[in-house]
Amino acid sequence: MYQGEPGYRPELDRDKDGVACEIK
C-alpha cells in the first residue's frame, strides 16, 4: 500500500520509500 492510502502506517514502511508492506 502507498502513503496516504487507508491502512498505511509509517511503521509498516520499513525502508522509508513511501510504500508500506514490503516483502519481508
Secondary structure, DSSP 8 states (H G I E B T S, - for coil): -BTTSTT--GGG-TT-SSB-S---
